[in-house]
Amino acid sequence: MKLLEQYNHLKALTFQSRFITNSPVLQRSTAPALAATVTFPDEKPTLTDEEITKINLLIPRLCLSNTNHLPTAIQLMTTALLTNPPLQSLSLSIFIHSLTSEPDMAKPMSLLTVLRHNPSAHAHLSPTASMLVSSYMRRKRPKEALKVYHWMLRPGSACKIGKDVYGVLVYGFCNLGLVLDSLKVMRDMVDEGLLPGNGLRRIVKKEFVVGSQSL
């Protein structure tokens, strides 16, 4: 069965007559792939184990396809996340990797906006944003990683930034020679009551000394 046929079959199996509507948030979005979302009345749709398995098998194929099925993958994953499946049940790694390979941030930021505006998906908001930060840093795209990080810090945000995210940013900025950015993130970390480990402090101190000597 072709990819799009598989997607349509799964979508029909999982979400038939499940209140798919146009979202005002998505209408303002810059990502056409997120042009529709799910709104929930009293009944909260859920995914079966079979549906989760099918999604986890289909998403990598959509993301890695040579014919640019990423918008379809985004729509499927977004709809799945809005049903609030158990944490770790959906395989997000390849999906996030594909999002951060995009030349701009329209699709990743639109996804985060959709999750933020749907309380049923808040459990997946922090993990998704954290994975985006890590993926951007692995790709040596610090500006993009910092944009997601600042988005997570916004007042009223439902995101919880874990110690691992701070560590990824501090190490990543230091490795790229962006010592001031690493110091700012470490200050945020301390302000949140999280103490940097010895390794984190050592690498910042080392890069700070190297930077001072080069002046």
C-alpha positions in Angstrom: 0.0 0.0 0.0 1.4 3.4 -0.9 2.3 5.8 1.8 -0.6 8.2 1.2 -3.0 5.3 1.0 -1.7 4.0 4.3 -2.0 7.4 5.9 -5.6 7.9 4.7 -6.5 4.4 5.9 -5.0 5.1 9.3 -6.6 8.5 9.6 -10.0 7.0 8.7 -9.5 4.1 11.2 -8.4 6.4 14.0 -10.3 9.6 13.6 -13.4 8.9 11.6 -16.1 11.4 12.6 -13.8 12.8 15.4 -14.5 16.4 15.1 -11.9 17.7 12.6 -12.3 21.4 12.2 -10.4 24.5 11.1 -8.5 26.0 14.0 -8.2 29.8 14.3 -4.7 29.2 15.6 -3.7 27.2 12.6 -5.4 29.7 10.2 -2.8 32.2 11.4 0.0 29.7 11.2 2.7 29.9 8.5 2.6 26.1 8.1 -0.1 25.0 5.6 0.5 21.4 6.7 -1.2 22.2 10.0 -4.2 23.7 8.4 -6.6 21.5 10.4 -6.7 20.1 13.9 -8.9 18.3 16.3 -11.2 19.9 18.8 -12.7 17.8 21.6 -16.2 18.0 23.0 -17.2 15.9 26.0 -15.8 12.7 24.6 -12.0 12.6 24.5 -10.7 10.5 21.6 -7.9 8.1 22.3 -5.5 5.9 20.3 -5.5 2.1 20.5 -2.3 0.2 20.8 -2.8 -0.9 17.2 -3.2 2.7 16.0 -0.1 3.8 17.9 1.9 1.0 16.3 0.7 1.9 12.8 1.6 5.6 13.4 5.1 4.6 14.7 5.6 2.5 11.5 4.3 5.1 9.1 5.9 8.3 10.4 9.5 7.3 9.6 8.4 6.3 6.1 6.7 9.6 5.5 9.6 11.6 6.9 12.3 9.8 4.9 10.3 9.6 1.7 11.9 11.2 -1.4 8.6 12.8 -2.4 8.3 15.2 0.6 5.6 13.7 2.7 6.7 15.7 5.7 3.6 17.9 5.7 1.5 14.7 5.9 3.7 13.3 8.7 3.2 16.6 10.6 -0.6 16.5 10.2 -0.7 12.8 11.4 1.6 13.3 14.3 -0.1 16.5 15.4 -3.5 14.8 15.4 -2.1 11.9 17.3 -0.5 14.1 20.0 -3.8 15.9 20.5 -5.3 12.7 21.7 -2.8 12.7 24.5 -1.4 9.2 24.2 0.9 7.9 26.9 4.3 9.5 27.1 6.9 7.7 25.2 4.3 5.7 23.2 5.0 7.7 20.0 8.4 7.5 18.4 9.3 11.2 17.9 13.0 11.0 17.1 12.9 10.7 13.3 10.0 13.2 13.2 11.9 15.8 15.2 15.0 15.2 13.1 13.0 15.9 10.0 11.5 19.1 11.4 14.9 20.5 12.3 16.2 19.7 8.8 13.8 22.3 7.4 15.5 25.5 6.3 13.2 27.7 8.4 11.3 27.2 11.7 7.8 27.7 10.4 6.7 24.1 10.8 8.3 23.4 14.2 7.0 26.6 15.8 3.5 26.0 14.4 3.5 22.5 15.9 4.5 23.9 19.3 1.7 26.6 19.0 -0.9 23.9 18.3 0.2 21.9 21.3 0.2 25.0 23.5 -3.3 25.9 22.6 -4.7 22.4 23.3 -4.5 21.6 27.1 -5.0 17.9 26.3 -1.6 17.9 24.6 0.3 19.8 27.3 1.9 16.6 28.5 3.7 16.3 25.2 4.7 20.0 24.9 7.8 20.0 27.0 9.2 16.8 25.6 8.6 17.9 22.0 10.2 21.4 22.6 13.1 19.8 24.5 13.8 17.4 21.6 13.7 20.3 19.1 16.3 22.2 21.2 18.6 19.1 21.3 18.2 18.4 17.6 19.0 22.0 16.6 22.1 22.0 18.8 23.3 18.7 17.2 22.8 20.3 13.8 24.9 23.3 15.0 22.0 25.7 14.7 22.3 27.6 18.0 20.0 30.5 16.9 17.1 28.1 16.3 17.7 26.2 19.5 17.8 29.5 21.4 14.5 30.5 19.8 12.7 27.4 21.0 14.3 27.8 24.4 13.1 31.4 24.7 9.6 30.2 23.5 9.6 27.7 26.4 10.4 30.5 28.9 7.5 32.8 27.9 5.2 33.9 30.7 2.3 31.5 31.2 4.1 28.8 29.3 3.1 25.2 30.1 6.7 24.1 29.4 8.9 22.7 32.1 12.6 23.0 31.2 14.6 20.0 32.5 18.2 20.0 33.6 19.1 18.0 30.5 17.9 20.9 28.3 20.1 23.4 30.1 23.0 21.0 29.8 22.5 20.5 26.1 22.4 24.3 25.6 25.4 25.1 27.8 27.6 22.4 26.3 26.5 23.2 22.8 27.1 26.9 23.1 30.5 26.3 24.6 31.5 23.9 21.8 30.5 26.6 19.3 32.5 29.3 21.2 29.3 31.1 22.3 30.4 31.5 26.0 28.2 34.5 26.8 25.1 32.5 25.7 26.2 29.5 27.8 26.6 31.8 30.8 23.1 33.3 30.3 21.6 29.8 30.1 23.5 28.7 33.2 22.2 31.8 35.1 18.6 30.8 34.1 19.3 27.3 35.4 20.5 28.6 38.8 17.5 31.0 38.9 15.3 27.9 38.6 17.0 26.3 41.6 19.0 23.8 39.5 22.7 23.6 40.3 25.1 23.0 37.4 27.2 19.9 37.8 31.0 20.0 38.0 31.4 19.1 34.4 29.2 21.9 33.2 31.0 24.4 35.3 34.4 23.2 34.1 33.6 23.5 30.5 32.2 27.0 30.9 35.2 28.1 32.9 37.6 26.6 30.3 35.9 28.3 27.4 35.7 31.6 29.3 39.5 31.4 29.9 40.2 30.5 26.3 38.0 33.4 25.1 39.7 35.8 27.5 43.2 34.8 26.2 42.2 35.4 22.6 41.2 39.0 23.3 
